[in-house]
Amino acid sequence: MVSATNVDATAVNTIGWLSAADWTIVVPVYQRQYRWDIGACEQLLADIRAVADLDDGHMHFIGSILSSAGGGTDTAELVLIDGQQRTTTLMLLVAALHHTVRESDPALADELARVLVHSDDPTLTKLRPHHAWASVFERVVLDLALPAGESRDSRFDDNYAFFRSQISLDEAPHIWRGLQKLEHVAITLGTGANAQQIFESLNSTGEPLRDHELIHNYVLMGLGHVEQRGIESEYWRVIEQNTGESIADFWRQYLVMKTGREVSIVGGRGVYDAFRHEFPRLDYSELIRYAQEWRALSRVYRTMLVPEDAPDPEVGRHLGYLNTFGTTMYPLVMLAYRDFELGALDRNDLIATLEMVQALLVRRSVVGTGTERLVARLCRARGDSADALVSAISRITPSDERVAAALKYVDLPHPRYVLGRIAGVDGAGGMDLEHIVPLAPSDAWTGDGMREWAAYSEDEQNSHRALANTIGNLTLLEEDLALRAFDRSFPEKRALYARSAVATTAAIGTLDSWSTAAIAARSAQLAGRFVEIWQRPGGPAIDDDGLTPILDAIRRRGWPPGWQREWSYVEYCGEHWEVYDVKHLFNRIFKRLWADSREAVVAYSRGRGGPVYTAQSWNGQWDRLDDEHSLYMGWDSSYMLSAVQGVLAEAGLAPEVFVKYSYIGNAM
């Protein structure tokens, strides 16, 4: 056997590894800055709580930590090549735990101190970050007071403050138990090892696991072999067969349906993270119950993907129509179709729901307001009642007048779908999309048989071009007739149009000429049919100006470029607020609710461990609510928005608060 001499890899207990030796762990100058945000800290704390609840045989693996032996003047050094983010965050968590218990539990405080500082010099931390921010880290970990007049704003402060806010004195032993059950592989390099090569091997080889693969592993990881095989064969393979290449999208849309919240896919693990948040623990009996639901919904998902296989042809036809717009509304449709399968929703109500959704999407497409970030709010509304869903759809569906005006001048979106339904041609199969005035007329083209295109003025030509893709200049025509009509002048096309079985096309064949006036007249006629087919649901017409409900606002990590003008304004319970970023909204919402709905703020803060406290227990950014209560302002933007959403939900005001994204906010 040949053994490696330059690399030593050993599975170790993480806390034991940090506390046993008296070395200094040094972050080299080439390492990136500490970047873990509160979302990552929240996940780490959830993992620690989960493993603390398990028996002693269960441990939690946090990956590998790569280091090399170095030389220091006073103490031995371990140079950290990979693992800075995890190690630093664990130190901040241990520091928060230490400062929580140091007055009440000296024995536990001593154990925690052995992780943080050297035994012979308690002012020297065991982790030494890059010199540019080492002093900030040391002040946080050692709980040193800030010099007079100095404020501090760093990831170290934010994450430490998060851990302090989340860990109560009573829970401290439980967290310590979880910390002691962390394990990692400690990889130590000898003098001849190539650190960069090993670092790249650990971080760059292989194909990263995708969201659905991570979910699969998460679901099965804690089960015995027999249980794993049962779940795999009875449920997971069925889900894979039903969803095929769309399995990742299925899980995202399922989570939107389940939670009533948008699921971000930024960063590559958003769906998996949302799944873990929704299912923090899955014992076997719970897993079976949920797996039955997942399997049933995967069958619904397949019906939506392949609507021609739907047992009810009329329902299948409307599902096919809906696929014109992609899969954006699948979460809402899954809810409705599953209720239809279970007998909780009758066939007519299901079709009415599908019609309403089509009307919403096609009308918004026509007026150009976009169809993103709509479905979560509709899932929430449907969870309240059928009337609430109608009201929610009504609020965001453009009015008849706005649609009719847009149809005159905008390029018609989804023209085969729109013209096919208006003409009663199911699916528009075997039909070509015909431009009555061609997109690029030849010089000899004429609309009346007298004046040729070359004789049209520049303004006339531009007017025709501008209307070429509008509803008035488009029609459906059988393929054989369309081939013969291609690029011909209007007088030559009339006879071909008159032979069409499509009534709206045959009617064009009765006209003597074709001009911008004829296009305008036909646009008005078809707009009337449009608003009859895609009716706006009941309720007063509201132009919501593209407002986004606060619960659907996007949670972004950190402060992205342009965050100072993320929103144009905020609508708060009918009031117009000139608030442009989440930090100021966070401050204003909590102060307003402190005055108007204090019990909701207290209840939310008690349940989440902040952000309202009776004492300013650590350094950071604070704002006074009254003489006895302070608001901690040091969170990152993602956590602040989450807190705003949570406290408004607690107060019952979330449905009445909206944000209007600015141009910059939409672009980020």
N, C-alpha and C positions, 0 to 999 in steps of 0.2 A: 504493500500500500504506500502511495506517495502522499505526504501531508503538506499542507500549505504552511509556509513560514512567515509570510508577510501580512496575512489577514487572519484575524481571530474573530469569529462570530459565535456569540453565546446568547441563548435565551435567558433573560433576567427579569426579576421583579423590578419595575421601574422605580418605585419609591425606595426600595432597598438599594438600588444602584445609585440613586441620587444622594442618599443619606449616609451610606456606609463609608465611602472613601472621602478623604479630605482634600481632593483636588479642586482646582478651579476650571470650570468649563468655559472655554473662551470662544466667542464668536469672532471668526476672522474678518478682516476688513473687507474682503471681497463679497461677503454675504449680503444679500438684499436686506432692506429694512424690515422690521417686524410688522407683519401685515394682517394677522388674524383679527377678524372683526367679531362683534358681539354674536352674530349668527353662528359662527364656528364655536365660540365659547359656550353658547347655549346647547349646541349639540354635544360637546364634550361633557358638560355637566349632566345632560340627560343620560349619556352612556354610563357615567360614573354612578349616578343614582340607580340605574337599571341593574348594573352588576352588583351593587351593594345589596340589593334585595335578594340575590340568588345565593344558593348554598356555597360552601367554601370551595367546592370543586370547580366552580365556574370562574374563569378569569376573563379579562378583556384585553385583547391584543391591539396595541396602538401603532404597530409597524416597526421599522428599523431606525436606529440612530447610528449614524456613521461618524466616527471621530478618529483622530490620530494623536499619538503621544507627542507632547510638546515640552518645552523647557521654560520654567519660570524662575524668578529670583528667589521668592520666598516659599512658594508652594508648587507642587507638580501641576502641570497644565494638561488639559485634554482639549484639543482643538476640534470644534464642532463643524463637520463638513456638511452633514445633512441631518435635519431634525431640530433646527433652531426654533421654528414656529411652535411645535409641540412642546419642546422643553421650556421655552419662555412662558407659554400659557400655563403649563403645569406649575411653574414657580409662582406666577401671579395668583393662581388658585390657592396654592398652599399658603402664600402670604395673606390672602384675604381670610383664610381659615384660621391662621395663626393670630391675626389681629382680632378676630371675633372671640376667641376663647382664652386669650392670654390672661385676662383678669379672673376668669371663673374656673379654668381648668389648667393649672400650671403644668401638670404631667403631660397632657396632650400638647400643650404649647411647646414643651421641651422637645417632644418627638418631631413636631413640625419644624422647629428651629433647626434641627439637624439636617433637614432637607435644604434649608435656605441659606444658612451661613456657616462659616468655618467654626469648629469647636473652640479653637484657640483665639479667635478674633471675631466676635459676633457682629462687628461693623463691616466685615468683608463678606460680600455675597458669593455663593458658590458659582453663580452664573455671571459672567462678565460680558455684556453685549459690546457691540461696536462702540469705540470711544466717543463717537458723536452723540450718542444717546445713552451712554452708560450711567451718567449721573441721574438722568430722569428715572431710569429703571431702579437704581439704588434707592432713590427717595421714596418710590412707591413701595418697594419690598420692605425697606426698613422703617417705613412710616415716618419719614422726617418732615418737619414743618417747612413750609415754603418761606423764603425770605419775604419780608414785608413788601407789599405792593406787587409781588410777582404772582402771575397766574400760570397754570399749566394745562396744556391740552395735547394729549398724546394717546396712542393706542394702548400704551401701558396703563395710563390712568383710566381710560374708558373700560377696559376689560377687567381691571382690578375692581373698579366701582361696580361693574355688573356682578361679579362674584360676591362682593360684600353685600349687595342688595338682595341676592338670591339665597344666601345661606344664613339661616337663623341659628341662634345659639343652641336650640334644641336639636337641630338637624346636623350640627357639626360632627358628632361621632359617626353618624351614618355616612356622611361624605368621606370622612377619613377611612372608613371601612372600604368604600368603593375605590378610593385612591390606592389603597394597599393591594388591590386586586388587578392593577394594571401591569401588563407585561410588554416587553419589546425585545427585539433582537439587537444586542449591542455589538456593532461591528467596529473593531479597532484595527487600524492599519499600522504595520511596521514601517521601518525606515525605507524599505525598498519598494513599497506598494505605490501604484499610480492612483492617487486619490481622485483625480478628475475622471479617469476611466471608470472607476468603480461607481462614482456618483452618477455618471451618465448611464451606466448599466442598471442602476437601481431606479432611475427616474425616466428613462427614455425608451427602453426596449419594450416590445410587445404592444398589443392593441389595448388601450384602456377599456375597462368594462363600461358598457352603456347602461343607461338608466334602468331598462327592463331587466338586464342581467344582474345588476346590483339588487334590484327588488327580489328577483328569483333567489339569489344567494341569501338575502336577509330573511326571507320567509322560511327557507329550509335549514338554515345554519344550525339552529339550536335543537333540531329534532334528531331522534334516533334513526338508524338506517331504515328500519321497517316503515316508520312514519314518513320518512322522506320519500320512499318509493311509492307509498300510497298517495300522498299529495301530488307527486309528479305524474303518476299515471291517471288518477281520477280527475284531477283538476287542471294542473299546469299545462299538460300536453293538449288538452281540449282548448284551453285559452289560446295557446300558440296556433293551433289549427284554425280556430275561428278568426283570429286577428291577422295571421300571416306576417307580412312585412310591416304592417301597421301596428304591431304590438306596443311599441314605445308610445305612439300617439294614443292608443287605447288607454294606457295607464294615466297619461296626462289628463285626458278628458274624463276618465273615471274619477280622478281626484277633484277636478273642477265640479263635477256632478255631486260628489260626496260632501265636499266642504263648502260649496258655494263661494269659493274664492279662486281668483286667477292663479295659475301655477306658472311661475317663470321657468324658462329653460336656459336662461343665461348662465354660462359657466359650466354647462355640461352635466350637472348633477341635480338640477332643480327639481325634477320629478321624483327622483329617489329621496331627496331630502324631505320633500312634501309627504311622501309615503311614510317615511319614518316618523315624521311629526304626527301624522294622523294615526299611525299604529305603533306607538312607542314600545309596546310589548305585545307578543302574540303567543299565548299558551295554546296547547294543542286543540282544546275544545273551541276556543275563540277562532282559531285559524280555520277549522272545519266550517264554521258558520260563515265566515267571510269568504272562504274559498268557494262555497256554494253560490254566494252572491256574485263573485267575480266570474265564475263559469257561466251563470245565467246571463249576465250583462255582456259577456263576450259573444254569446249567441245573438243578442240584440245588435251588438256592434257589427257582426257579420251581415245581418239583415240590412243594415244601413249601408254597408259597403257594397253589397250585391242586392239591390232592392228588387230586381226581377225575380228573386227567389222567395220573396215575401209571400206568406200564405194568402193574404188578402191582396188581390191585384190593384185595387184602388189605393190602398195604403202604400203599396209598393210604388205605384206611379208617383205619388207625392214625395216619397223618399227619394226617388230618382230626380224629381224636380229640385229637391233640396240640395242634392249633390252638385248641382250647377254652381253653388257658392262655396264648394269645398266642405270641410269637416268642422268648421268653426262652431256650429250649433249642435254638434253631436251630444254634448253633455245634457242639454235640455231635452233633446229628442230621446235619449236613452231613458231618462226619467219617465217621459210620457209613454213610450212604447212598452216599457216594463210594466207600468200600471195597466196598460191595455192588455198585456198578456195575463196579468193576475186578475183581471176583471174589475179593477178599481177605476177604470176609465173606459167609457164605451167608444165604439168605432167612430161615431160622428164627432165626438169631442176630440178624439185623436186627430182626425182629418182637419178639424177646425184649428187645432193648435199648429199643425203643419202649414196650413194656409196663412195663419197669422205670422209665423216665422218667415215664410217666403215673402210676404208683403213687407215685413220689416227690412229684410236684406235687399230686396230689389229696389225698394224706394230709397234706402240710404245709398245704394250704389248709384242710382240715377242722380241724386243731388250731391254726391261726392263727399259724404260725411264719414265714410269708412264703416267697417263692420267689426273692427277689433275691440276686444275688452268689453263685450256686451253680454256674453253668455252667463257669466258667473252671477251677475245681478238678476238675470231672469231665472236662474235655478233657485236663488234665494227667494224670489217672489213666488215662484210656484210652490215652494215649501210652505209659504204662508197660506195661500188659497188660490183657487182658480181666478177669482176676481182680481187678486193682487197681480197675477201674471198678466192679465189683460191690461190692467192699468200701467204696469211697467213697460209692456210693449208699446202701448199707446203713447207714452211719454217720449219715446225715442224714435217713433215712426214719423217721418216728414209728412206734412199736410198735403191734401189734394192740390192746392194752389201752388205750393212750392214744387211739387213733382211736375205738374203741367208746364210750369215756366221752364224748368230744367230740360224737359223733353224737347222743347223747341230748338235748343241750341247745343246740347252736349252730345258727345258720341254715345250711342246707345250701348250700355253694358249688357253682356250676355244676350246678344241679339237673337240667336236661334231660340233660346228659351222664351224670351219675351214675345217675339213675333209668332212663335209656335203656339203659345197658349192663347194669344189674342185670336189667332186664326182657327183655333181648335184642332191643330195638327199635333197629335200626341208625339212628343219627342222630336218632331221635325225630321224624322228619319227619311232618307232619300231626297232631301231638299238641300238646295244650295242657297247661300245668302247672296241676294242680288242687289247691287247698287244701281238704282234707276239712272241717276247721273253717275257715270263711272268715276272712279277715284282719280284717274288721269285721262280725261277725254282727249281724243285726237282732234286735230284742227278741223276735221270735217264733221265732227259730232254736232248734232242739232237737236234742240228740244221741241221745235215746232215745224220742222221741214223747210224753213225759209232761211233763218240766220244760222250760220255755222259758228262753231266755237271760236274760231280765229277772229270773227267779227265782234265777239263780245268785248266790252271794255274790261280793263284790268279789275275794276271794282266788281263788275258782274261775275267775272271768273272767280275772284276771291270769295264772293258771296256763295256761289255754288259749291266751291271746295269746302268752305266752312260748314256747310249743311250736308256734306256727302255721307257722313256716318251717323246722322241723326235718324230718329225713328221714321220721319216722314219720307226719307229717301231710301229706306231699306225695305225689302220684302223677301218672302220665301218663294222659291220657284223650283219646280221639278228639275232634276239634274240634266235630262236630255234637252229641255227647253232652255235651261240656263246656258248650256254650251252654245246654243244657236244665238242666244241674246247677247252674249259677252261682247262688250264694247260697241254694240250697235247704237245708232241714234234712236231717239225715242219713237218716232213714227214707225221704224222698222220693228221695234219691240212690242208695240201695242197688240198685234195679233197673237204673239207668243204669250203675253200676259193673259189675254182673253181666254186662251185654251187651258189655263191652269185650273186645277181642282181646288186651289186655295182661294177662298172667296175674297179675301182682302187683296190678293194679287190680281184676280180676274177683274176686280172693280177698277184697277188702274188702266186696264185695256179699253175702258169706255171713254177715257179722256182724250182730248184733241191735242194737247201739248203738255210739256213738262217744264216748270220754271221754279224759281224760289218761292213764288206765290203758291204754286201747287204743293210744294214741299211743306210750306207753313200750314196750308189747309189740311193736308193729310196728317201732319203732326198733331194738330188740334183734335182731329177726329179720333186718332189712335190713342191720344192721351185720355180722352173720355172713356174709351174701353179699358185702358190701363187701370184707372182708378176704380173701375167697377170690378175688375178681376182681382186686383190686389188691394182689397179694401183696408183702410186704416181702421184698427179696432176702436171700440167706443171710448168715450172720455173726451174732455176738452183738448183741443189742439195746443200742444206746448212745443215751442222751438227751444230745445234745451241747449243750443249753442255748442253741442259736442261736449257737454259736461260729463265728467267721470265721477261716479259715486266714490266717496272716500274709501269705502271698503275695497274698491277695485283699483285704487291708486297703486302704482308699481313701487315695490320696496327695493331700493338700490343700496348696495353695500358702499359704505364710505361716502365721500363727497365728490361726485363725478364732475367733470368740466361743465361749467354752465349752470351749476346747481343754484346759483344766486337768482336765476330767473326761470326756475323750473315750471312755475305756474304763472298764468296771466292774472288770475284772481281766484278767490275761494267764495263759494256761496254757503253761508252758514244759517240754516233755518230761516231763509228768506232775506238775510242780510248779505250785502256785497262787501267782502273784505279784500283790501289790497294787500294780500299776503303772497309772497313769491317763492318761499322755500319752506322746507319741512321744519327747520329749526324754529322759525318764527311762528309757524302754525302750532307746533308743539307747545310753545310758551303761551300763546294766546288761548288755545283750547283749554289747557289746564287751569289757567287763571279764570277764564269765563265760567267753566264748570265748577270751580271752587266757590264762585259766587252764586251760581244758579242751581247746581246739583252736587253739593259737596258729598253727599252720601255715596254717590256713584264713584267719585274720585277716590274716596277712602276705600270702598269695596274693591275697586280695580287695583289700587296700589297695594292693598293688603294681600291680594291674591297673586300678584306678580312680583312682590318684593320691591316696590318702587313705582314711580319715581318721586313720590312725596314722602318726606321723612320729618321726624320731630327734631332731629339734630343733624348738623353738617358733620358727619362722622369721618369723612376723608377729604383730602384735598381735591379740588376740581371746580367746575363751573356750577354755581348755585344761584337761584333766584328766590326771593322771599314771597310766600303766599300770605302769611300773616306773622304775628310775633312768635308763634309756636311751630310753624310748619314751613319747610323749604322744598323747593322743586329742584331736583338735580338735572342739570342741563348738559351733562357730559357725554350723553349717548351718541352713537353714530346715527346717520340719517335713517338707516333701515329700522333700527330699534325705535327711534323717535316716531316714525310713521306707524309702526306696529302699535306703539302705545296710544297714539291718537286714535287709531281705528278701534282699539280695545276699549278705551274709556268712553268713546262715543257710543259704542255698542252697549256698554254697561249702563249708560244714561238713557238708552233708547232713542238716541238722536242720529245715529249713523245714516238712516235713510234720507235725512234732511240736510246732509252736508255733501257738497260736490266741489271738485277742483276742475279748473279749466287749464289744461296743459298749454304752455307757451310753445312757440315754434321750437325753441331750444329744448324744452322739456320733452317734446315729441321726438326730437332727433336723437336724444341720448339713449 
